[in-house]
Amino acid sequence: MPLSGLAEIIIQPVAELVIQVAGYATAWVVLPLGTFGFLHVESIPFREFVKPGIGRIKKLPTGAYLIEAELASLLGLIIWGIGVGVYVYIKHT
């Protein structure tokens, strides 16, 4: 039982951080390229990565849109999910 407590204290936060950063990095690269610069992702807020509420999209004076880091992380994970789903579908057909 002590090992499960250790896993909750150490492994879970590290895994969540890795997953969020991977999602953010994916969105940071894919969204601007896939939309030809129409969407941009804000820089990572180093103080607090996950905030309560829904990520926001702001319109910039240039006409492009800026996506908050939290929403970008979610979109990056969705991109990974779609990619893995397509890969599995192609491999099994």
C-alpha positions in Angstrom: 0.0 0.0 0.0 2.8 2.6 0.7 3.9 2.2 -2.9 0.5 3.3 -4.3 0.7 6.4 -2.1 4.1 7.2 -3.5 2.8 6.7 -7.0 0.0 9.2 -6.4 2.4 11.8 -4.9 5.2 11.5 -7.4 4.3 9.7 -10.6 0.9 11.1 -11.2 1.9 14.8 -11.3 4.9 14.0 -13.4 2.8 12.1 -15.9 0.2 14.9 -16.0 3.0 17.5 -16.7 4.5 15.4 -19.4 1.1 14.8 -21.1 0.2 18.5 -20.9 3.6 19.7 -22.3 3.4 17.1 -25.1 -0.1 18.3 -26.0 1.0 22.0 -25.9 4.1 21.3 -28.0 2.1 19.5 -30.6 -0.4 22.3 -30.8 2.3 25.0 -30.8 3.8 23.4 -34.0 0.7 21.9 -35.8 -1.9 24.7 -35.3 0.1 27.6 -36.9 1.3 25.3 -39.7 -2.1 23.7 -40.4 -3.9 27.0 -40.5 -1.2 28.9 -42.4 -0.6 31.3 -39.5 -4.3 32.0 -38.8 -4.0 30.5 -35.3 -1.2 31.2 -32.8 -0.6 29.6 -29.4 0.4 31.7 -26.4 3.7 31.0 -24.6 3.6 28.6 -21.6 2.7 30.3 -18.4 5.4 29.1 -16.1 3.6 30.1 -12.9 0.5 27.9 -13.3 -0.2 25.6 -16.3 -3.7 24.5 -15.6 -6.3 27.0 -14.6 -9.9 26.4 -13.9 -12.3 27.3 -16.7 -12.3 27.0 -20.4 -9.4 28.1 -22.6 -10.0 31.3 -24.4 -9.4 32.3 -28.0 -8.5 36.0 -28.5 -8.4 37.9 -31.8 -5.2 39.8 -32.4 -5.0 43.2 -34.1 -3.4 41.4 -37.1 -6.6 39.4 -37.7 -5.1 36.1 -36.4 -6.3 34.3 -33.3 -4.4 33.6 -30.1 -5.2 30.4 -28.3 -4.4 30.1 -24.6 -2.0 27.5 -23.5 -4.5 25.4 -21.6 -6.8 25.1 -24.6 -3.8 24.4 -26.9 -2.8 21.5 -24.6 -6.2 20.0 -25.1 -6.2 20.5 -28.8 -2.7 18.9 -29.0 -3.9 15.9 -27.2 -6.9 15.7 -29.6 -4.5 15.8 -32.5 -2.5 12.9 -31.0 -5.7 11.0 -30.4 -6.8 11.4 -34.0 -3.3 10.5 -35.3 -3.2 7.3 -33.2 -6.7 6.4 -34.3 -5.9 6.8 -37.9 -2.7 4.8 -37.5 -4.5 1.9 -35.8 -7.2 2.0 -38.4 -4.7 1.8 -41.3 -2.7 -0.9 -39.6 -5.7 -3.1 -39.0 -7.3 -2.8 -42.5 
